[in-house]
Structure formats: structure tokens, C-alpha cells
Amino acid sequence: MDFHQLKSAVSRTRAQRNVALAVCAVMLATNALLAFDINARSNQVILVPTNVSDGMVARGAFDKRYVESLALDAVYSLYNATPATADYGRDVITRLAAVKDRNALLTKYDDITKDMRERDISTVFYPRTIEHNLDKLEVVIDGDLQTFVNTVPVTNEPRRLLLGFVTEAGSIRLSFINSVEVES
């Protein structure tokens, strides 16, 4: 090997080394930017309602735990929501609602989710107490409703909800959900 070939081989090797170092530097910078992006993001977890199956009323008797479970599912589907989970909540309301009251409940649900989408907010309801009036098939749930923009809480207000049920085709179905003024 003469001097010119050796000099040419060393130049090629340096150029290859420089290209390899440049590629490594770009990969390192990309990984650093991705790590910064992941670290800068905040994640918000919204728990979706449970999946309650249809309950039967046996000879006119029903279990208050079952009615309570239906009430909580309805409240969670209505108020534990983000714009991304709105379709699931609507399906839950559709499944729980009485036939004659379904349109009114879905209209109310659609109004709430429209507002959530327009303002890009998420809500979470934390129940505190549950009162039963099984003679009237009513449940009152007291709790706190928190509203979030991204992951930042913007409001925390007490909420009292009255849920009414009807017996329909051998099962208990949701008839209405109303906010009741909270006593101070």
C-alpha cells in the first residue's frame, strides 16, 4: 500500500466516523427531546362506570343494593366523563333508561356532553352519601363534582342528585336524574 492509498483510506475512515458521530448525535438529541416531551405531559385517568346487567324484580321485591348500583352507574356515566368517553356514557344511559323516559334522559346527557366538548372539560363525581326511598323508587346521592381543564381542577362544588326509577317489564329502569339544591 502506498502513501496515497493509505491517506485516502484514512480520509474515508474519518468521514465514516464523522457521519456515524453525527447520526449518534441526532439520535441522542431526538431521545432527549422525546424524554422531555414525555416528562412534560400530564396524564389524567378517568374511571368509567361499571357494567351492570339487567336486574329482575322477583314478585315485586328488589334489592336496595341493586337500585343503588344502578343509581351510581347512571351518575358515573353522566358525571365521570371526558369528551373522549362521552359515547360510552351515552350507551350506559341508553341501557339503564326506561323506554318512555329514554329520549329525555339522552337529550339531557347530550346537552351535558355538548357543553363538555365545547369547553373541553372533564368532570368527576365523588359520592359521599346515598339515601334510599324504596317506596317511591328514588335515590338521593350527595357528593362533590369536580371540573377539570386538562388536569387542572377548576371547580369543586357540592352536588345533590335525585334519581327516580320505574318498574318496567320485570326490571328496574332509570326514569329521571335531577339536581336538587344543596342545603347550606
Biotite code that builds the C-alpha atoms (Angstrom):
import biotite.structure as struc

atoms = struc.array([
    struc.Atom([0.000, 0.000, 0.000], chain_id="A", res_id=1, res_name="MET", atom_name="CA", element="C"),
    struc.Atom([1.488, 3.318, -0.969], chain_id="A", res_id=2, res_name="ASP", atom_name="CA", element="C"),
    struc.Atom([1.107, 6.655, 0.819], chain_id="A", res_id=3, res_name="PHE", atom_name="CA", element="C"),
    struc.Atom([-1.755, 7.991, -1.382], chain_id="A", res_id=4, res_name="HIS", atom_name="CA", element="C"),
    struc.Atom([-3.873, 4.858, -0.851], chain_id="A", res_id=5, res_name="GLN", atom_name="CA", element="C"),
    struc.Atom([-3.209, 4.980, 2.876], chain_id="A", res_id=6, res_name="LEU", atom_name="CA", element="C"),
    struc.Atom([-4.106, 8.681, 3.005], chain_id="A", res_id=7, res_name="LYS", atom_name="CA", element="C"),
    struc.Atom([-7.309, 8.015, 1.023], chain_id="A", res_id=8, res_name="SER", atom_name="CA", element="C"),
    struc.Atom([-8.278, 5.111, 3.346], chain_id="A", res_id=9, res_name="ALA", atom_name="CA", element="C"),
    struc.Atom([-7.705, 7.279, 6.447], chain_id="A", res_id=10, res_name="VAL", atom_name="CA", element="C"),
    struc.Atom([-9.820, 10.083, 4.915], chain_id="A", res_id=11, res_name="SER", atom_name="CA", element="C"),
    struc.Atom([-12.683, 7.641, 4.167], chain_id="A", res_id=12, res_name="ARG", atom_name="CA", element="C"),
    struc.Atom([-12.475, 6.224, 7.680], chain_id="A", res_id=13, res_name="THR", atom_name="CA", element="C"),
    struc.Atom([-12.588, 9.732, 9.205], chain_id="A", res_id=14, res_name="ARG", atom_name="CA", element="C"),
    struc.Atom([-15.555, 10.656, 7.030], chain_id="A", res_id=15, res_name="ALA", atom_name="CA", element="C"),
    struc.Atom([-17.375, 7.458, 8.040], chain_id="A", res_id=16, res_name="GLN", atom_name="CA", element="C"),
    struc.Atom([-16.568, 8.127, 11.695], chain_id="A", res_id=17, res_name="ARG", atom_name="CA", element="C"),
    struc.Atom([-17.854, 11.702, 11.402], chain_id="A", res_id=18, res_name="ASN", atom_name="CA", element="C"),
    struc.Atom([-21.081, 10.527, 9.757], chain_id="A", res_id=19, res_name="VAL", atom_name="CA", element="C"),
    struc.Atom([-21.541, 7.885, 12.470], chain_id="A", res_id=20, res_name="ALA", atom_name="CA", element="C"),
    struc.Atom([-20.953, 10.513, 15.197], chain_id="A", res_id=21, res_name="LEU", atom_name="CA", element="C"),
    struc.Atom([-23.425, 12.895, 13.531], chain_id="A", res_id=22, res_name="ALA", atom_name="CA", element="C"),
    struc.Atom([-26.079, 10.154, 13.347], chain_id="A", res_id=23, res_name="VAL", atom_name="CA", element="C"),
    struc.Atom([-25.454, 9.267, 17.012], chain_id="A", res_id=24, res_name="CYS", atom_name="CA", element="C"),
    struc.Atom([-25.728, 12.951, 17.991], chain_id="A", res_id=25, res_name="ALA", atom_name="CA", element="C"),
    struc.Atom([-29.043, 13.289, 16.123], chain_id="A", res_id=26, res_name="VAL", atom_name="CA", element="C"),
    struc.Atom([-30.379, 10.096, 17.767], chain_id="A", res_id=27, res_name="MET", atom_name="CA", element="C"),
    struc.Atom([-29.276, 11.288, 21.213], chain_id="A", res_id=28, res_name="LEU", atom_name="CA", element="C"),
    struc.Atom([-30.906, 14.695, 20.682], chain_id="A", res_id=29, res_name="ALA", atom_name="CA", element="C"),
    struc.Atom([-34.124, 13.039, 19.474], chain_id="A", res_id=30, res_name="THR", atom_name="CA", element="C"),
    struc.Atom([-34.230, 10.750, 22.518], chain_id="A", res_id=31, res_name="ASN", atom_name="CA", element="C"),
    struc.Atom([-33.620, 13.714, 24.824], chain_id="A", res_id=32, res_name="ALA", atom_name="CA", element="C"),
    struc.Atom([-36.489, 15.648, 23.189], chain_id="A", res_id=33, res_name="LEU", atom_name="CA", element="C"),
    struc.Atom([-38.815, 12.646, 23.436], chain_id="A", res_id=34, res_name="LEU", atom_name="CA", element="C"),
    struc.Atom([-37.903, 12.145, 27.102], chain_id="A", res_id=35, res_name="ALA", atom_name="CA", element="C"),
    struc.Atom([-38.570, 15.838, 27.772], chain_id="A", res_id=36, res_name="PHE", atom_name="CA", element="C"),
    struc.Atom([-41.931, 15.619, 25.981], chain_id="A", res_id=37, res_name="ASP", atom_name="CA", element="C"),
    struc.Atom([-42.996, 12.554, 27.966], chain_id="A", res_id=38, res_name="ILE", atom_name="CA", element="C"),
    struc.Atom([-41.903, 14.186, 31.211], chain_id="A", res_id=39, res_name="ASN", atom_name="CA", element="C"),
    struc.Atom([-43.712, 17.442, 30.395], chain_id="A", res_id=40, res_name="ALA", atom_name="CA", element="C"),
    struc.Atom([-47.030, 15.764, 29.603], chain_id="A", res_id=41, res_name="ARG", atom_name="CA", element="C"),
    struc.Atom([-49.545, 15.097, 32.300], chain_id="A", res_id=42, res_name="SER", atom_name="CA", element="C"),
    struc.Atom([-51.936, 12.206, 32.181], chain_id="A", res_id=43, res_name="ASN", atom_name="CA", element="C"),
    struc.Atom([-55.442, 12.179, 33.535], chain_id="A", res_id=44, res_name="GLN", atom_name="CA", element="C"),
    struc.Atom([-57.196, 8.936, 34.317], chain_id="A", res_id=45, res_name="VAL", atom_name="CA", element="C"),
    struc.Atom([-60.976, 8.844, 34.218], chain_id="A", res_id=46, res_name="ILE", atom_name="CA", element="C"),
    struc.Atom([-62.603, 5.749, 35.630], chain_id="A", res_id=47, res_name="LEU", atom_name="CA", element="C"),
    struc.Atom([-65.504, 4.604, 33.510], chain_id="A", res_id=48, res_name="VAL", atom_name="CA", element="C"),
    struc.Atom([-68.665, 3.248, 35.069], chain_id="A", res_id=49, res_name="PRO", atom_name="CA", element="C"),
    struc.Atom([-69.073, -0.389, 35.890], chain_id="A", res_id=50, res_name="THR", atom_name="CA", element="C"),
    struc.Atom([-71.082, -2.665, 33.657], chain_id="A", res_id=51, res_name="ASN", atom_name="CA", element="C"),
    struc.Atom([-74.338, -3.540, 35.427], chain_id="A", res_id=52, res_name="VAL", atom_name="CA", element="C"),
    struc.Atom([-76.501, -6.190, 33.856], chain_id="A", res_id=53, res_name="SER", atom_name="CA", element="C"),
    struc.Atom([-80.267, -6.029, 33.816], chain_id="A", res_id=54, res_name="ASP", atom_name="CA", element="C"),
    struc.Atom([-81.813, -6.747, 37.212], chain_id="A", res_id=55, res_name="GLY", atom_name="CA", element="C"),
    struc.Atom([-85.011, -8.594, 37.717], chain_id="A", res_id=56, res_name="MET", atom_name="CA", element="C"),
    struc.Atom([-87.704, -7.795, 40.212], chain_id="A", res_id=57, res_name="VAL", atom_name="CA", element="C"),
    struc.Atom([-88.884, -11.038, 41.792], chain_id="A", res_id=58, res_name="ALA", atom_name="CA", element="C"),
    struc.Atom([-92.526, -10.924, 42.887], chain_id="A", res_id=59, res_name="ARG", atom_name="CA", element="C"),
    struc.Atom([-92.394, -7.180, 43.386], chain_id="A", res_id=60, res_name="GLY", atom_name="CA", element="C"),
    struc.Atom([-89.327, -7.332, 45.639], chain_id="A", res_id=61, res_name="ALA", atom_name="CA", element="C"),
    struc.Atom([-85.978, -5.831, 44.756], chain_id="A", res_id=62, res_name="PHE", atom_name="CA", element="C"),
    struc.Atom([-82.673, -5.385, 46.440], chain_id="A", res_id=63, res_name="ASP", atom_name="CA", element="C"),
    struc.Atom([-81.752, -1.855, 47.534], chain_id="A", res_id=64, res_name="LYS", atom_name="CA", element="C"),
    struc.Atom([-78.095, -2.610, 46.730], chain_id="A", res_id=65, res_name="ARG", atom_name="CA", element="C"),
    struc.Atom([-79.086, -3.255, 43.145], chain_id="A", res_id=66, res_name="TYR", atom_name="CA", element="C"),
    struc.Atom([-81.028, 0.023, 42.904], chain_id="A", res_id=67, res_name="VAL", atom_name="CA", element="C"),
    struc.Atom([-78.053, 1.796, 44.487], chain_id="A", res_id=68, res_name="GLU", atom_name="CA", element="C"),
    struc.Atom([-75.731, 0.192, 41.943], chain_id="A", res_id=69, res_name="SER", atom_name="CA", element="C"),
    struc.Atom([-77.925, 1.354, 39.067], chain_id="A", res_id=70, res_name="LEU", atom_name="CA", element="C"),
    struc.Atom([-78.052, 4.864, 40.527], chain_id="A", res_id=71, res_name="ALA", atom_name="CA", element="C"),
    struc.Atom([-74.272, 5.034, 40.867], chain_id="A", res_id=72, res_name="LEU", atom_name="CA", element="C"),
    struc.Atom([-73.783, 3.731, 37.332], chain_id="A", res_id=73, res_name="ASP", atom_name="CA", element="C"),
    struc.Atom([-76.127, 6.393, 35.985], chain_id="A", res_id=74, res_name="ALA", atom_name="CA", element="C"),
    struc.Atom([-74.386, 9.161, 37.944], chain_id="A", res_id=75, res_name="VAL", atom_name="CA", element="C"),
    struc.Atom([-70.914, 7.938, 36.992], chain_id="A", res_id=76, res_name="TYR", atom_name="CA", element="C"),
    struc.Atom([-71.844, 7.721, 33.310], chain_id="A", res_id=77, res_name="SER", atom_name="CA", element="C"),
    struc.Atom([-73.246, 11.247, 33.437], chain_id="A", res_id=78, res_name="LEU", atom_name="CA", element="C"),
    struc.Atom([-70.578, 12.994, 35.504], chain_id="A", res_id=79, res_name="TYR", atom_name="CA", element="C"),
    struc.Atom([-67.360, 10.909, 35.319], chain_id="A", res_id=80, res_name="ASN", atom_name="CA", element="C"),
    struc.Atom([-66.661, 11.843, 31.770], chain_id="A", res_id=81, res_name="ALA", atom_name="CA", element="C"),
    struc.Atom([-64.382, 13.483, 29.287], chain_id="A", res_id=82, res_name="THR", atom_name="CA", element="C"),
    struc.Atom([-65.209, 14.428, 25.717], chain_id="A", res_id=83, res_name="PRO", atom_name="CA", element="C"),
    struc.Atom([-63.448, 11.197, 24.690], chain_id="A", res_id=84, res_name="ALA", atom_name="CA", element="C"),
    struc.Atom([-65.605, 8.928, 26.909], chain_id="A", res_id=85, res_name="THR", atom_name="CA", element="C"),
    struc.Atom([-68.956, 10.527, 26.123], chain_id="A", res_id=86, res_name="ALA", atom_name="CA", element="C"),
    struc.Atom([-70.118, 7.770, 23.784], chain_id="A", res_id=87, res_name="ASP", atom_name="CA", element="C"),
    struc.Atom([-69.645, 5.094, 26.449], chain_id="A", res_id=88, res_name="TYR", atom_name="CA", element="C"),
    struc.Atom([-71.650, 7.110, 28.984], chain_id="A", res_id=89, res_name="GLY", atom_name="CA", element="C"),
    struc.Atom([-74.450, 7.547, 26.462], chain_id="A", res_id=90, res_name="ARG", atom_name="CA", element="C"),
    struc.Atom([-74.559, 3.774, 25.941], chain_id="A", res_id=91, res_name="ASP", atom_name="CA", element="C"),
    struc.Atom([-74.860, 3.257, 29.713], chain_id="A", res_id=92, res_name="VAL", atom_name="CA", element="C"),
    struc.Atom([-77.752, 5.729, 29.962], chain_id="A", res_id=93, res_name="ILE", atom_name="CA", element="C"),
    struc.Atom([-79.430, 4.050, 26.989], chain_id="A", res_id=94, res_name="THR", atom_name="CA", element="C"),
    struc.Atom([-79.122, 0.654, 28.668], chain_id="A", res_id=95, res_name="ARG", atom_name="CA", element="C"),
    struc.Atom([-80.370, 1.825, 32.090], chain_id="A", res_id=96, res_name="LEU", atom_name="CA", element="C"),
    struc.Atom([-83.216, 4.113, 30.976], chain_id="A", res_id=97, res_name="ALA", atom_name="CA", element="C"),
    struc.Atom([-86.891, 3.248, 30.928], chain_id="A", res_id=98, res_name="ALA", atom_name="CA", element="C"),
    struc.Atom([-88.333, 3.179, 27.420], chain_id="A", res_id=99, res_name="VAL", atom_name="CA", element="C"),
    struc.Atom([-90.728, 6.094, 27.943], chain_id="A", res_id=100, res_name="LYS", atom_name="CA", element="C"),
    struc.Atom([-88.035, 8.258, 29.601], chain_id="A", res_id=101, res_name="ASP", atom_name="CA", element="C"),
    struc.Atom([-85.065, 7.330, 27.401], chain_id="A", res_id=102, res_name="ARG", atom_name="CA", element="C"),
    struc.Atom([-85.337, 10.279, 24.988], chain_id="A", res_id=103, res_name="ASN", atom_name="CA", element="C"),
    struc.Atom([-85.492, 12.860, 27.783], chain_id="A", res_id=104, res_name="ALA", atom_name="CA", element="C"),
    struc.Atom([-82.513, 11.289, 29.567], chain_id="A", res_id=105, res_name="LEU", atom_name="CA", element="C"),
    struc.Atom([-80.467, 11.098, 26.368], chain_id="A", res_id=106, res_name="LEU", atom_name="CA", element="C"),
    struc.Atom([-81.305, 14.705, 25.497], chain_id="A", res_id=107, res_name="THR", atom_name="CA", element="C"),
    struc.Atom([-80.097, 15.791, 28.933], chain_id="A", res_id=108, res_name="LYS", atom_name="CA", element="C"),
    struc.Atom([-76.968, 13.666, 28.505], chain_id="A", res_id=109, res_name="TYR", atom_name="CA", element="C"),
    struc.Atom([-76.290, 15.111, 25.042], chain_id="A", res_id=110, res_name="ASP", atom_name="CA", element="C"),
    struc.Atom([-76.650, 18.665, 26.384], chain_id="A", res_id=111, res_name="ASP", atom_name="CA", element="C"),
    struc.Atom([-74.088, 17.962, 29.111], chain_id="A", res_id=112, res_name="ILE", atom_name="CA", element="C"),
    struc.Atom([-71.611, 16.305, 26.738], chain_id="A", res_id=113, res_name="THR", atom_name="CA", element="C"),
    struc.Atom([-72.033, 19.101, 24.187], chain_id="A", res_id=114, res_name="LYS", atom_name="CA", element="C"),
    struc.Atom([-71.079, 21.605, 26.875], chain_id="A", res_id=115, res_name="ASP", atom_name="CA", element="C"),
    struc.Atom([-68.092, 19.432, 27.869], chain_id="A", res_id=116, res_name="MET", atom_name="CA", element="C"),
    struc.Atom([-66.874, 19.239, 24.285], chain_id="A", res_id=117, res_name="ARG", atom_name="CA", element="C"),
    struc.Atom([-67.320, 22.957, 23.653], chain_id="A", res_id=118, res_name="GLU", atom_name="CA", element="C"),
    struc.Atom([-65.430, 23.944, 26.806], chain_id="A", res_id=119, res_name="ARG", atom_name="CA", element="C"),
    struc.Atom([-63.004, 20.968, 26.585], chain_id="A", res_id=120, res_name="ASP", atom_name="CA", element="C"),
    struc.Atom([-63.575, 19.982, 30.211], chain_id="A", res_id=121, res_name="ILE", atom_name="CA", element="C"),
    struc.Atom([-63.725, 16.766, 32.180], chain_id="A", res_id=122, res_name="SER", atom_name="CA", element="C"),
    struc.Atom([-65.796, 16.092, 35.271], chain_id="A", res_id=123, res_name="THR", atom_name="CA", element="C"),
    struc.Atom([-65.548, 13.641, 38.149], chain_id="A", res_id=124, res_name="VAL", atom_name="CA", element="C"),
    struc.Atom([-68.240, 12.969, 40.743], chain_id="A", res_id=125, res_name="PHE", atom_name="CA", element="C"),
    struc.Atom([-67.299, 11.756, 44.214], chain_id="A", res_id=126, res_name="TYR", atom_name="CA", element="C"),
    struc.Atom([-70.342, 10.400, 46.087], chain_id="A", res_id=127, res_name="PRO", atom_name="CA", element="C"),
    struc.Atom([-70.460, 10.948, 49.853], chain_id="A", res_id=128, res_name="ARG", atom_name="CA", element="C"),
    struc.Atom([-73.862, 9.670, 50.961], chain_id="A", res_id=129, res_name="THR", atom_name="CA", element="C"),
    struc.Atom([-76.680, 7.712, 49.394], chain_id="A", res_id=130, res_name="ILE", atom_name="CA", element="C"),
    struc.Atom([-80.252, 7.888, 50.677], chain_id="A", res_id=131, res_name="GLU", atom_name="CA", element="C"),
    struc.Atom([-82.960, 5.454, 49.592], chain_id="A", res_id=132, res_name="HIS", atom_name="CA", element="C"),
    struc.Atom([-86.702, 5.873, 49.360], chain_id="A", res_id=133, res_name="ASN", atom_name="CA", element="C"),
    struc.Atom([-87.606, 2.466, 48.030], chain_id="A", res_id=134, res_name="LEU", atom_name="CA", element="C"),
    struc.Atom([-91.360, 3.062, 48.302], chain_id="A", res_id=135, res_name="ASP", atom_name="CA", element="C"),
    struc.Atom([-91.069, 5.801, 45.668], chain_id="A", res_id=136, res_name="LYS", atom_name="CA", element="C"),
    struc.Atom([-88.111, 4.089, 43.917], chain_id="A", res_id=137, res_name="LEU", atom_name="CA", element="C"),
    struc.Atom([-85.946, 7.152, 44.451], chain_id="A", res_id=138, res_name="GLU", atom_name="CA", element="C"),
    struc.Atom([-82.302, 7.508, 45.395], chain_id="A", res_id=139, res_name="VAL", atom_name="CA", element="C"),
    struc.Atom([-80.604, 10.725, 46.524], chain_id="A", res_id=140, res_name="VAL", atom_name="CA", element="C"),
    struc.Atom([-76.837, 10.920, 46.151], chain_id="A", res_id=141, res_name="ILE", atom_name="CA", element="C"),
    struc.Atom([-74.817, 13.682, 47.799], chain_id="A", res_id=142, res_name="ASP", atom_name="CA", element="C"),
    struc.Atom([-71.319, 14.268, 46.575], chain_id="A", res_id=143, res_name="GLY", atom_name="CA", element="C"),
    struc.Atom([-68.792, 16.625, 45.092], chain_id="A", res_id=144, res_name="ASP", atom_name="CA", element="C"),
    struc.Atom([-68.500, 17.412, 41.397], chain_id="A", res_id=145, res_name="LEU", atom_name="CA", element="C"),
    struc.Atom([-65.033, 18.434, 40.272], chain_id="A", res_id=146, res_name="GLN", atom_name="CA", element="C"),
    struc.Atom([-64.423, 20.046, 36.908], chain_id="A", res_id=147, res_name="THR", atom_name="CA", element="C"),
    struc.Atom([-61.041, 19.861, 35.189], chain_id="A", res_id=148, res_name="PHE", atom_name="CA", element="C"),
    struc.Atom([-59.479, 21.668, 32.254], chain_id="A", res_id=149, res_name="VAL", atom_name="CA", element="C"),
    struc.Atom([-56.774, 19.260, 31.122], chain_id="A", res_id=150, res_name="ASN", atom_name="CA", element="C"),
    struc.Atom([-55.589, 18.009, 34.530], chain_id="A", res_id=151, res_name="THR", atom_name="CA", element="C"),
    struc.Atom([-56.074, 21.264, 36.405], chain_id="A", res_id=152, res_name="VAL", atom_name="CA", element="C"),
    struc.Atom([-59.076, 21.327, 38.758], chain_id="A", res_id=153, res_name="PRO", atom_name="CA", element="C"),
    struc.Atom([-61.108, 24.477, 38.193], chain_id="A", res_id=154, res_name="VAL", atom_name="CA", element="C"),
    struc.Atom([-64.192, 23.886, 40.359], chain_id="A", res_id=155, res_name="THR", atom_name="CA", element="C"),
    struc.Atom([-65.250, 21.666, 43.218], chain_id="A", res_id=156, res_name="ASN", atom_name="CA", element="C"),
    struc.Atom([-68.902, 22.055, 44.098], chain_id="A", res_id=157, res_name="GLU", atom_name="CA", element="C"),
    struc.Atom([-71.301, 20.030, 46.208], chain_id="A", res_id=158, res_name="PRO", atom_name="CA", element="C"),
    struc.Atom([-73.961, 18.301, 44.145], chain_id="A", res_id=159, res_name="ARG", atom_name="CA", element="C"),
    struc.Atom([-77.166, 16.596, 45.304], chain_id="A", res_id=160, res_name="ARG", atom_name="CA", element="C"),
    struc.Atom([-78.785, 14.329, 42.733], chain_id="A", res_id=161, res_name="LEU", atom_name="CA", element="C"),
    struc.Atom([-82.235, 12.784, 42.809], chain_id="A", res_id=162, res_name="LEU", atom_name="CA", element="C"),
    struc.Atom([-82.662, 9.677, 40.674], chain_id="A", res_id=163, res_name="LEU", atom_name="CA", element="C"),
    struc.Atom([-86.033, 8.110, 40.038], chain_id="A", res_id=164, res_name="GLY", atom_name="CA", element="C"),
    struc.Atom([-86.705, 4.583, 38.852], chain_id="A", res_id=165, res_name="PHE", atom_name="CA", element="C"),
    struc.Atom([-89.691, 2.703, 37.494], chain_id="A", res_id=166, res_name="VAL", atom_name="CA", element="C"),
    struc.Atom([-90.515, -0.962, 37.281], chain_id="A", res_id=167, res_name="THR", atom_name="CA", element="C"),
    struc.Atom([-90.629, -1.962, 33.646], chain_id="A", res_id=168, res_name="GLU", atom_name="CA", element="C"),
    struc.Atom([-91.047, -5.452, 32.186], chain_id="A", res_id=169, res_name="ALA", atom_name="CA", element="C"),
    struc.Atom([-89.838, -7.150, 35.350], chain_id="A", res_id=170, res_name="GLY", atom_name="CA", element="C"),
    struc.Atom([-86.805, -4.935, 35.912], chain_id="A", res_id=171, res_name="SER", atom_name="CA", element="C"),
    struc.Atom([-85.880, -1.607, 37.457], chain_id="A", res_id=172, res_name="ILE", atom_name="CA", element="C"),
    struc.Atom([-85.207, 1.181, 34.948], chain_id="A", res_id=173, res_name="ARG", atom_name="CA", element="C"),
    struc.Atom([-83.948, 4.754, 35.305], chain_id="A", res_id=174, res_name="LEU", atom_name="CA", element="C"),
    struc.Atom([-86.699, 7.339, 34.894], chain_id="A", res_id=175, res_name="SER", atom_name="CA", element="C"),
    struc.Atom([-85.036, 10.676, 35.709], chain_id="A", res_id=176, res_name="PHE", atom_name="CA", element="C"),
    struc.Atom([-81.939, 12.377, 37.099], chain_id="A", res_id=177, res_name="ILE", atom_name="CA", element="C"),
    struc.Atom([-82.387, 15.830, 38.635], chain_id="A", res_id=178, res_name="ASN", atom_name="CA", element="C"),
    struc.Atom([-80.091, 18.131, 40.539], chain_id="A", res_id=179, res_name="SER", atom_name="CA", element="C"),
    struc.Atom([-81.542, 19.158, 43.871], chain_id="A", res_id=180, res_name="VAL", atom_name="CA", element="C"),
    struc.Atom([-80.490, 22.341, 45.609], chain_id="A", res_id=181, res_name="GLU", atom_name="CA", element="C"),
    struc.Atom([-77.851, 21.615, 48.230], chain_id="A", res_id=182, res_name="VAL", atom_name="CA", element="C"),
    struc.Atom([-78.831, 22.711, 51.731], chain_id="A", res_id=183, res_name="GLU", atom_name="CA", element="C"),
    struc.Atom([-76.252, 25.007, 53.279], chain_id="A", res_id=184, res_name="SER", atom_name="CA", element="C"),
])
